């Protein structure tokens, strides 16, 4: 099963040069998720096998989508 989330792009120097964060819609295969947790500013981090993805949706929304 796949879920659709809004990724906050944090790679590269562009994230530091622009005051506005860039975002994009992504689909994540829920069977590849290793862990889900919140960071200190309230954004959700999804840990996959090889990468971490920061998303705009809050922790409760992401967990509800994964369980559905």
C-alpha positions in Angstrom: 0.0 0.0 0.0 1.2 3.5 -0.8 0.5 6.8 1.0 0.7 10.3 -0.4 2.6 12.9 1.7 4.2 16.4 1.2 8.0 16.1 1.4 10.1 19.1 2.6 13.2 19.2 0.4 16.2 19.7 2.6 19.1 18.4 0.4 21.7 20.7 -0.9 22.5 24.4 -0.4 19.1 25.6 -1.8 17.4 24.8 1.5 19.7 27.3 3.3 19.7 30.0 0.6 15.9 30.3 0.3 13.8 31.4 3.2 10.8 29.4 2.0 11.1 25.6 2.1 10.5 23.8 -1.1 8.0 21.0 -1.1 6.7 18.2 -3.4 4.1 15.5 -3.3 5.5 12.0 -2.9 4.2 8.4 -2.6 5.7 6.1 0.0 5.4 2.4 0.1 4.3 1.6 3.6 6.1 -1.7 3.7 9.5 0.1 3.4 8.9 2.3 6.4 11.2 1.4 9.3 10.2 4.2 11.8 8.1 7.4 12.2 8.9 10.1 14.7 8.6 13.9 15.2 11.4 16.3 15.3 11.9 19.3 17.6 9.9 21.7 15.4 6.9 19.5 14.9 7.6 18.0 11.5 7.5 14.3 11.0 10.5 12.2 9.9 9.9 8.9 8.1 12.9 6.6 8.3 13.2 4.2 5.4 15.9 1.6 4.9 18.3 3.9 3.1 17.0 7.4 3.7 15.1 9.7 6.0 12.2 11.9 4.7 10.9 15.0 6.4 7.2 15.6 5.7 4.8 18.5 6.4 2.0 16.3 7.9 2.0 15.9 11.6 2.8 12.6 13.3 -0.8 11.6 14.1 -1.8 12.1 10.4 1.0 10.0 9.1 0.4 7.1 11.6 -3.3 7.1 10.7 -2.5 6.8 7.0 -0.1 4.0 7.6 -2.6 2.1 9.7 -5.4 2.5 7.2 
